[in-house]
Amino acid sequence: MRLGDVELVPLSDGRFKLDGGAMFGTVPKVLWERRAPADSRNRITLALRPLLVRTPAHNILIDAGIGGKLAPKEAEIYGVDRSEHLELSLAVAGLTARDIGVVIASHLHFDHVGGLTTLIDGVLTPTFPEARHVIRRGEWQDAVHTHERNRASYLAENYLPLDQAGLIDFIDHDTEIAPGVRVCRTGGHTMHHQIVRIEGGGRTAVFAADLIPTAAHVDEAWIMAYDLYPLDTLAEKKRFVAEAIAGEYVIFFEHDPAIPAGVIRLEKGRKRVEPIEA
């Protein structure tokens, strides 16, 4: 879709699976399985949808999927299917990795930045060597100083090579990355988790990352057990969803397997997502 002179293109790095109970936290299975059916191992299918933002000055990539570096055991546990991988998705858009000028990381969990590095002849190499990588300094500190609660989600091979190559621009505050493209901290999922707001042509689109990972998560209380600060998620979702409904924002859902983007509507006190052609 287009917002003025900015084009937004949902990409794909395939699909993977996570435990449905973990994805919906305190919501009972009898409710969430209506929206996201589980397999025999209680896993639900999730998409990996980075977003390409094409501006007059830059090709900007937001997140980079899970990548191809997981060991076979981990790939099986997570049910990874990368038959539609990021490189192929970029090629369909007429681009190669070297055409990306800016990468924005919503946060540094492995399913969001695994594609930022690639193994070439056994050497970890930045996938987007021409790009400046925008990362929250606080998120970086959490990723390089892990603890028992978060270390399974942070894999150093996905981001340390970027620092070693001098490709990171650390930011400390909400800031405009390019005209009409702004990062905004939400917290909740991680302390420094951020979303990306894109404005143009009188409309607003938002890459919601793990604040609202799928259309099934638009209800405020549907919060992942993976969130380190769930009450912060709740507060930010209440504020953001009300704003998004009022402004008719286009929300890009990073993990929804069926709905890449949609507008949240409120009808008779209930929220629903109206899919849009992205």
ABEGO torsion letter per residue (X at the ends): XBBEABBBBBBBAEBBBBBAAAAAEABBAAAAAAABBBBAAGBBBBBBBBBBBBBAABBBBBEAEAEAABBAAAAAAAGBBAABBAAAAAAAAGBBAAABABBBBABABAAAAAAABBBBGGBBBBABAABBBBBBAAAAAAAABBBAAAAAABBAAAAAAAAAAGABBBBABBBBABBGBBBBBAEGABAABBBBBBBEGGBBBBBAEAABABAAAABAABBBAABABAAAAAAAAAAAAAAAAAAGBBBBBAABAABABBBBBBBGGBBBBBBBBX
